[in-house]
Amino acid sequence: MDNGSPVVSDEMLQVALHELNEEQYKCVTLFYLKKRSYQEISEITGYPMLKVKSYIQNGKRNLKLNIQRKIKEADSTNAR
């Protein structure tokens, strides 16, 4: 089923994830990929709970921006 959203490869996702700063990378990875709770992430990383929430929110936004940029770059490369 095509909903009009571009397909993001695993490689593109990994590259975009690694472009996040260290704190955002750790928190986003633990929350979305390892299915850890805010409390668990706080305990694992030593970051305060409010920072964990902030890193996840900002990391998710930055990840989306990184992926959108990569899709745009790929589209412009393929159009040549």
N, C-alpha and C positions, 0 to 999 in steps of 0.2 A: 504494500500500500504506500503510494507516494503522497506525502503531505506537503511537497514543495520545499522541504528543508534539505540542504545539501548533506551528502553523506560525509561523515568525518571518520577518517581511517584511524586505527589504533596508533599508528606512527605519528599522525598529526596531533592526536590528543596527547601523546607522551611528550612530544616536542613543546607543545603549548603549556603543558603542566610544568615542565622544567624551566620555562621562562618566568614563572612566578617567583617572587622572593622566597627565601627559605621558610619563613614562618607560614606564609600562605600555602606553600607547597605541602608542608607537613600536615597542616590542619585540613586542607581540602582532601588530601590523599587518605588520611585517617578517617575522615567523616564519610566521604562518598565511596571510596574503594574498599576500606576496611570495616565500614559500618560501625564505627565507634561513636559513642555519645559525647556530648560536650564535656561532661564530667571526666570521662575516660581520657579524652584528648588533653584536658587540663592536667590530669595526673601524669600522663605519659610525657608531655612536653615541658611541664612546669610553668606554662603560661597561665595567667589568671583567666577565669571563665569568660569575662567580658572581652578579653583579647582574643580568645579562641573564637568566639562568635564573630568578632570583627574580622579576623583573618579569614574565616570561612566565607563571610559575606563578600568581602573585598576580593578574595581569591576567586570566588565563583564569577564575579563580574569581570575580573581581569582575564580569567580563562576564556570566557565568552569573547572578549575583545581580541585576545590572541588568536583564537580559532577563526573569527570573522576575518581578521587580517590575513591569515594563512590561506583561507578560501579565496579571498580577493586576489592575493598574489598568484595562486594556482590558476585562477580563471584568466588573469592577464597574461600569464605565461602560455597557457593553452590557446589563447586567442591569436598568438603570433604565428 
